[in-house]
Amino acid sequence: MTEAYVLDAVRTPFGKFGGSLASIRPDDLAAHIVRESVRRAGDLDPHHIDEVIFGNANGAGEENRNVARMATLLAELPVEIPGTTVNRLCGSSLDATMIASRQIACGDADLILVGGVESMSRAPWVLPKTERPYPAANLEAVNTALGWRLVNKNMPKAWTVSLGEATEQLAEKYGVGRERQDEFAAESHRLAAQAWKQGRYDDLVVAGPAPARASR
C-alpha cells in the first residue's frame, strides 16, 4: 500500500454569522482555496491532480450541486479533473480527507486536493413543493442555516434535535456545569491567541476573496 502525505494546507479565516465573509458565495470561497493551494504548490502541473474532494454539511444554497466540482471550474483548473462533495455534517471535511487518503493508499490516485466550505450566513430559506397545484393552505419557509429541516414525520423527534439542544442534553447527562464550560472556552481562546502571536498560523491562512460585484 502507498502512504499518503500532505503537501500543503491553507484556509481562510473564520467569519461570524452575518459577518465579514457573509457577502461571499461559498463556491467562490472554495474556488479561492483551490486556487491558492495550486499556487502554493509552485511548479505543480494541475493536470496531475486526480480529483478534488470537498466536505460540505449544508448543501442547500449556492454550494449545492457538487461544490467541489464548481470550485474546480471556478478556479480555472482543467475541466478533466472530477469533483466529489461529501456530507457527514460536522465531520464532512474530515471524511473528505479520509476518503482521499484511502484512494491514495489503495493506489486509485496519486494526488488529491481536499477541502471544506460552508456559509451559514448565505443559507437560503426554502419552500417545500406542494403535492397538488393551487393549495389552499399556507406554506412555511424553512431556514436552512442550521439544524434539521423538512424532517420526515416518521422520524423520532429525539433523533433530530438541534446542536444546541443536544449540547444541553450532554451537559446534563455528564454533569458538565457552566463554570467548567466557560473555563474550557477561555483556555481555548487563550491558546489560539498565543498561537497567532507566535506566528504558528501565518503560513496556514490566506485572506478571503473580495466579494463578487453584482451584475447590472
C-alpha positions in Angstrom: 0.0 0.0 0.0 1.1 3.6 -0.7 1.4 6.1 2.1 -0.4 9.5 1.8 1.4 12.7 2.6 0.1 16.3 3.0 2.0 18.6 0.6 0.5 21.9 2.0 -2.5 23.3 3.8 -4.3 26.7 3.8 -7.6 28.1 4.8 -9.5 31.4 5.0 -10.2 32.9 8.5 -13.4 32.1 10.2 -16.2 34.6 9.8 -19.1 35.3 12.2 -22.7 34.7 11.1 -23.6 37.7 9.0 -20.1 39.0 9.4 -17.1 39.8 7.1 -17.5 36.8 4.8 -21.3 36.9 4.5 -21.2 38.7 1.2 -19.0 36.0 -0.4 -20.6 32.9 -2.1 -19.4 29.6 -0.7 -18.4 28.3 -4.1 -16.2 31.4 -4.5 -14.7 30.7 -1.1 -13.9 27.1 -2.1 -12.5 28.2 -5.5 -10.3 30.7 -3.7 -8.8 27.9 -1.6 -8.4 25.6 -4.6 -6.6 28.4 -6.5 -4.3 29.2 -3.5 -3.5 25.6 -2.9 -2.3 25.1 -6.5 -0.4 28.4 -6.4 1.5 27.3 -3.3 2.5 24.0 -5.0 4.8 26.0 -7.2 5.6 24.2 -10.4 2.9 21.6 -10.0 1.0 20.9 -13.2 -2.7 21.0 -12.3 -3.3 18.2 -14.8 -1.6 15.9 -12.2 -4.4 16.4 -9.7 -6.6 13.2 -9.9 -9.6 14.6 -8.0 -10.9 17.4 -5.8 -12.9 16.4 -2.8 -14.7 18.9 -0.5 -16.7 18.5 2.6 -20.0 20.5 2.9 -22.6 20.0 5.5 -25.4 22.2 4.3 -25.7 21.9 0.5 -29.0 23.8 0.4 -28.0 27.0 -1.4 -25.2 28.4 -3.6 -23.0 25.4 -2.8 -25.5 22.8 -4.0 -24.9 20.5 -6.9 -21.4 19.4 -6.0 -19.5 22.4 -4.8 -16.1 20.6 -5.2 -16.7 20.4 -9.0 -18.0 24.0 -9.0 -14.9 25.3 -7.1 -12.6 23.4 -9.5 -14.2 25.0 -12.5 -14.3 28.5 -10.9 -10.6 28.2 -10.1 -10.0 27.5 -13.8 -8.4 24.1 -13.2 -8.6 21.6 -16.1 -12.1 20.6 -16.8 -11.0 16.9 -16.8 -10.5 17.0 -13.0 -13.5 15.4 -11.3 -15.0 16.7 -8.1 -16.8 15.0 -5.2 -18.7 16.6 -2.4 -19.0 14.8 1.0 -21.7 15.4 3.6 -21.2 13.9 7.0 -22.5 17.0 8.7 -19.9 18.4 11.2 -17.4 15.7 10.1 -17.6 16.4 6.4 -14.2 17.8 5.7 -12.5 15.1 7.9 -14.4 12.4 6.0 -13.3 14.0 2.7 -9.7 13.8 3.9 -10.0 10.2 4.9 -11.6 9.3 1.5 -8.7 11.0 -0.3 -6.2 9.2 1.9 -7.8 5.8 1.2 -7.8 6.4 -2.5 -4.0 7.2 -2.4 -3.3 4.3 -0.1 -5.1 1.9 -2.4 -3.4 3.2 -5.5 -6.5 4.7 -7.1 -5.0 8.2 -7.1 -1.6 9.9 -6.6 -2.6 13.5 -5.9 -5.9 14.7 -4.5 -6.9 18.3 -3.4 -9.1 18.2 -0.3 -11.0 20.9 1.4 -14.2 22.0 3.0 -16.5 25.0 2.7 -19.6 26.3 4.5 -21.5 29.6 4.6 -24.4 29.6 7.1 -24.8 33.3 6.5 -25.9 32.6 2.9 -28.0 29.5 3.6 -31.4 30.1 1.9 -34.9 29.8 3.1 -36.7 27.1 1.2 -40.3 26.2 0.5 -41.4 22.5 0.1 -43.1 21.6 -3.1 -46.8 21.1 -2.9 -48.3 17.8 -3.6 -51.1 19.3 -5.7 -51.4 22.6 -7.6 -53.1 25.7 -6.1 -53.0 24.6 -2.4 -55.4 26.5 -0.1 -53.2 26.2 3.0 -50.3 28.4 3.9 -46.7 27.3 3.1 -43.9 27.9 5.7 -40.5 29.0 4.6 -37.7 26.9 6.3 -34.4 28.4 7.3 -31.6 26.0 6.2 -28.9 27.8 8.1 -28.7 25.3 11.0 -30.3 22.1 12.1 -32.7 19.6 10.6 -35.3 20.9 8.1 -38.2 19.3 6.2 -38.0 16.4 8.6 -39.7 13.1 7.8 -42.8 12.9 10.0 -41.8 9.3 10.8 -38.5 10.3 12.3 -38.5 10.3 16.1 -38.0 13.8 17.5 -35.2 12.7 19.8 -33.1 11.9 16.7 -33.4 15.3 15.1 -32.7 17.7 18.0 -30.7 20.8 17.2 -27.0 21.1 18.0 -27.7 23.4 20.9 -30.3 21.2 22.4 -28.1 18.1 22.0 -25.3 20.0 23.8 -27.6 20.8 26.7 -28.6 17.2 26.9 -25.0 16.0 27.0 -24.1 18.7 29.7 -26.9 17.4 31.9 -26.1 13.7 31.2 -22.4 14.1 32.1 -22.7 16.8 34.7 -20.7 19.5 32.8 -21.6 22.8 34.5 -21.5 26.3 33.2 -18.3 27.2 35.0 -16.4 24.2 33.6 -17.6 25.0 30.1 -16.5 28.6 30.4 -13.1 27.6 31.7 -12.6 25.3 28.7 -13.7 28.0 26.3 -11.5 30.6 27.8 -8.5 28.3 27.7 -9.2 27.5 24.0 -9.2 31.2 23.2 -6.1 31.8 25.2 -4.2 29.1 23.4 -5.4 30.3 20.0 -4.4 33.9 20.7 -1.0 32.6 21.8 -0.6 30.6 18.6 -1.5 33.6 16.5 1.0 35.8 18.4 3.8 33.2 17.9 3.0 33.1 14.2 2.1 29.5 14.0 -0.9 30.2 11.7 1.0 32.7 9.4 1.6 30.1 6.6 -1.8 28.4 7.1 -4.2 31.2 6.4 -4.9 33.3 3.3 -7.1 36.4 3.3 -10.6 35.8 1.9 -11.5 36.7 -1.6 -13.2 40.0 -2.5 -17.0 39.8 -2.9 -18.0 39.5 -6.5 -19.7 42.5 -7.9 -23.4 42.1 -8.6 -24.2 42.2 -12.3 -26.5 45.0 -13.5 
